[in-house]
């Protein structure tokens, strides 16, 4: 079922918070944009401020999401905003089937890797404060790293996924049974024990390999340098200044108890979906023999991922970032600009060749698409599929948060990109 933004069962404070989206425009001209250049090359929705028909309520985008939801191929929340103001907001499916709690516009979702950019931003803030440099060896601030890591891995390497750490679990490999952690201390101790036995896949700086382990290590770095836990730092220095009042790194107890937090529903071999938080012994069937990923086994999210946020809060993040509320302009540029070339954008799900290229920035992925700049990040785990994108030259933000497995949002992202950029 689709739900309107002004759901009657929200309390007044919730409605006021959501109203913020319509009250605060993005920074004039978009982040670091040369407006005349952007207008000369952009699609039909930029410059004049016109909203493409396909993105309006009842348009092609809205209809596509509803069709997927009607087939039970999508469960979650979608929000598209222009200049910080809502254009389209929809919610479908159940946040908690057992508790009969529907997904709403302000439902909280576990983000999986979509929260990695918050880790990167925390590091950039600490560099701005003079507490770090990007080319510091990580071992300058953290003890206990193996020699091969301590002597060569810099902060820049971790931020750009060029550290050589990669990830312990690779596609096509059979993962060992994953341990269920019942405290953050236990979870952190296991991370360090694993790190100390891990062998680098390549010499730091010579290649790029996506690494959640590297971003978890960055979270440890933020904690050490800031003198507070990574989770507290992100809350105080990223979420609160951005007006993201609902966003935080919640533990598993809160995940179970808070009716506003969506439960991930993992697809099983028999075609059913099961609640990841209530079935820690189970995983998604995608990519393995059934003992797959279930991020609820971790006690709490880390620098590597699984912060919690809402679609309206992620629009607020875009507004705050572009408005200079989180970093000074030179450091915002460092944060959003591509550093390492990545593989070209894939063809979309309709077989159309995508016109663009991707780069790794200091947390987000920095992409070009149809002559437009985008910063974006996606996340996926058992029953979690998330994506947010900020169209820097066009003042658009698109957020897709789902509590179904990864493939559920790919066609939505494809259509979003085409409609916003006029491709």
N, C-alpha and C positions, 0 to 999 in steps of 0.2 A: 504494500500500500504506500502511496505517496503521502508525505506529510508537509504541510506548509511551514514556513519559517516561524510564524506566530502561533505555535501550538498552544492551545488553551490551558494545558496542564503544566506549562512552565510557570515557575514563580516569577514575580515581578522583577527580581534582580537579574534573572536569566534573560527576560525580554529586553531589559535595559542594556545588558551586555551585547546582545545580538544587534540591537539598534545602533551600536557603535559603527557597524559596517556601513550604514547609510549616512553617517555623519562625518566621517573623516576621509577626505580624498587622499590619493597617493601624492607624493611630492610632485610638484609641477614639472611636467616634461619627462617624468620617469627617471630612474637612477642613471646618472652619468650620460644621459642620452643627448645626442645632437638632434634636436627635434626636426629640423629641416631635412636632415639626411634620412631620418627614420620615416618621415612622411613621404619622401620621394620614392622609397623602396618598399613601403609596407603594403599590406593587403587592405581591403576596403574598410576594415573596422578601426583603423588607426587614424590619427590626425584629426578627423572631423568629429570623433567621438561617437559615430554611428554604431549601433549594435547590430551585428549580422542577424538576419532573420533566423538562421539556423541555431542561434544560441538563445533566442528568446523562449519564454515559456510556450510550450506547444510546438516548438521548432524541431528540426531534425535531431539535435543533440538530446533534447528532452524525450522525444519519442524513442530514440535508440536505447536510452537507459531504461525506460519503462518496458520495452520489449525484452531486454535481458532479464529484468526483475520478474516479469511475468513468466519467464521460462525457468525461474529459479537459478539463473546464471549470474545474478548480481544481488548482493545484499550489502547495504552500506549507505553512505552519504556523499553527495556530489554538490559542490558549491563553485560557481563561477562568478568572479567579481571584476568590474571594470572601474579603475580609479578608486578602488577601495569600496565600491558600492555593489551590493548584490545584484546580479543579473538573473541568475537561476540557482535555486537551492532545492534539492530533493533528497528524501530519505526513504529507503525501502528495506523490508525484511525485519528480522528480529535481532536485537542486541542480546537478548537472553530468552531462548525459546522456552526453557523450563520455567522461568519466572514470568513469561508472557510480557516481556518488555520490548516494545518496538524500537528500532533505530529511529533517531530524530536528527534534526539538523545540528544540534549541539551535543550529540552523543560523543563520548570519548572513545578513541580507538588506539590500540597499540600500534605504533608506527613501524615497527621493525627497523630496517635500515634508513627509512625516511627521516629518522632523527639524527643521523650522522652529521648533517650540516650544523646542528646545534653544537656538536662537539668541536667542529672546525671553527665556528664563530667564537666559542669560548677561548680557544687557543689564540685566535687573532686578537681578541680583546686583551689577553695577557701580554702579547707582544706590544700592543699599543701602550700598555701600562709600563713597559720597560722591564718586565719580569722574565721575558724569554726573547730569543731571536729565532727566526725560522731555521737558521743553519746551526743552531745549538745541537750538539750531540744530546740525544735523550738521556744518556748516562750522566750528563752534567747535573741533572736534576733527580734522576731515579737510580737507586742502587739495585743490585741484584740481577742485572741483565747478563746473559752469557757473553763471553768476550767478543764473539763475532758480531753481536748486536751492539754491544757497548762501544766498540771501537769505530763503528761505521754508520749507524742509523741516526739520522737527524730528524728534527721536528718536521722539516719540509718533506722528507721521505715518507713519514707516516701520513701526513695530510694528503699527499698525492698518490698513495698506494704504490709507491716505488721502493718500499723498505726491504722487499724480499721475504716478508713474513707470509704473504698470501693468506690462505685459510687452511686449517687442518682438514676440513671436509671439502673434497673436490667432486665435481659432477661425475657420476658414473661409479664412484667408489662406494663400497658398502660401509656406512658409518658404524662404529661400535654403539652399543646402547648408551643413551645419554643419561647422565646422572641428574637426579632431581635435587635441587638445592633448597634447603630450608632456612637459610639465613644469608645475608649479604656477605658476611665474613667468610662463610664456607665457600660461597661462589667466587669471591676474590682470591682466596687461597688456592682454589683449583686452577684459576686462570694463571697465576704465577707459577704454579707447579708445572703446568702444561707448557708455558712459555720457556721455561728453563731447559726443557728437553727438546724444544722445537728447532729444527734445522732450517736455515734460510734457503729459499728456493732459488735465489740468484743474488748476486752482489748488489747491495743497495745502490739505487740510482741507475742501474743498467736496464731495467725492464719495468713494466707496470703489471701488477696483479692485485685485483681487488682484495682488501683485507679487513674483515671485521675485527680480527685480532689486533691489527694495527690501531684501529680507532678505539678499541677498549684500552689499549696502552695509552693512547692520548688522554682518555678519561682519567687514568691514574696520574698522568702528568699534570693535568689541570688540578686535581685534588692536592697533589704535593706542593705545587707552586702557589696555589691560592690559599692553602691552609684550611680548606673546608672540603666536604665530600663533593665529588663531581656533580651529583644530583642536586645538592644545595646550591652549588655555584650556578648551574644552569637555571634553576628556579629564580635566584635572586638577580642574575645579571643578563639573562636572555628573556625568560618568560615574563617576569614582572615588568621590566622596562618596556616590553613590546605590548603590554596590555593583555597578555595571554594568561588570564587569571585561572583558567581551568587546567592548563598544561602542567605536567610534572612527570617525574619518574616514580610511579606507584609500585608498591610491592604486591606480591601475589594475594595477600590477605585483602588488600583494598580492591584488587581486581575481582575477587569473589563477592565482596560485600557491597560494593558501590553499584547501584542499579543504573547509573549513567554510563558505565564502562561496558563496551561491547565485548562479548565472548567470541573468540575465533571458532569458526566451524570448519573442521578439517574433512576433506573428502576421503572416503574409504573405498576399498576395492569393491564392496558390494553396492556402491552407489549412494550410500547414506553419508551424512555429515555428522560429526560428533564434536561436542564441546571440548576444546583443548584445555581449558582451565580446570574442568571437572574430570578430565581423563588424561592425567599426566603420563600414563604408561603408553599412550597412543600417540601416533604422529600422522602427518599427511602422507598419502601414498605416492605423491608425485616425487619422482627422482630416486626412489629406493624401494625396498621390498616391504614397506609398511611400518618400519620403525623410524620414521622420518622426523622432520623438524617439528618441534613444539616449543615455542619460546617461553611458554608458561612454566617450563621446567626450571628456568632461571628464577631466582628470587626477586630480582629487580633489574630494570634496564640499566645499561652502562653506556660508556662513550661509544661502544660499538652498535648501540641501537636499543629500540623498544622504550623510548619515551612515549608518553601518552598525550594526545592533543585532539582538538575538535577542528572541524572545517572552518568555523568562524575565527578561531584562534590562529590558524595558519594564514588566513588572509591578514589578520592583524600583524603577524610576523612580517609579511611582505610590505605592509604600510610602514612599519617601524624601520625596517632595514633600508628602504628607499628614502625614508624621511630623515635618516641620520641619527636615529635614537639609540642605535646599538653600537656603532663604531663611528669614528671620524671618517670623513670622506676618503682620504688616501687608503685607509685600512679596509673600508668597504670595497674599494676597487681591488685591492689585493685579494679580498675574500671571493669576489664574484668572477674574476677574470681567469680564463683557462691557463693552466701551466703545462700540462702534459697532453699531447694528442692521444685520443682514444680511437676505437674502431668507428667507422662511419655508421650513421644511423641506419638501422635495418629497414627493409621494406615493411610497409604497414600490413595490417591483417587483410586488406583488400588487394594486396599485391602491387600497390602503387609505390614507386620509388620515392623515398623521402629526400628532399633537397636540403641537406645539412651535414654538419659534422659535429662531433662531440670532443670535449676536452675535460680534463679533471681540474677543478678549481680547489680551493682550500675548504673542502667539505661538499659543496654542491657539485653537480655535473654542469658544466657550462657548454651550452649547445648553440649552434646557429641553425635556423630552420626558416626556409623561404625568406632569407635576408633579414631575419629577426634574431635577436639575442634572447636566450632563455636560460635561467638557472633552474635546476630541477633536481629531484631525487626520488627514487622509488624504494619500496621495501616489500619484502615477501618472506613469509614463514608459514608454518602450518596454520591455515585459516586466516591469514593476514595478507592483505594486498593493498598497498598504499602508494600514492603519488601526489606530489605538489609541484607546481610549476609557476614561476614568475616570469612574465614576458617583459623584459626590462625596458624596451623601447616603446611598448604599446600600452603600458599601464593595465595589463590583465593579470589576474591570478586565477589559477584553476586548481582545485583540490578534489581528489578522489580517494575516499577511505572505505575500504571494504573488509568485512569479517568473513570473507570466503577466500579460497586459495588464489594464487597469483594470476592465473590466466583470466580471471573474471574481469579485470579492468583494462587489459591491453587494447581491445577495440574502442573503448571509451577514450583512452588517451589519444589514439590515432585520430579519431574524429575531432576531438578538442583542438589538436594542433592545426588541422586543416581549416577548421572554421575560424579560429582566432586569427591566423596569419593570412587567410585568403588563398591558401595553396590550392 
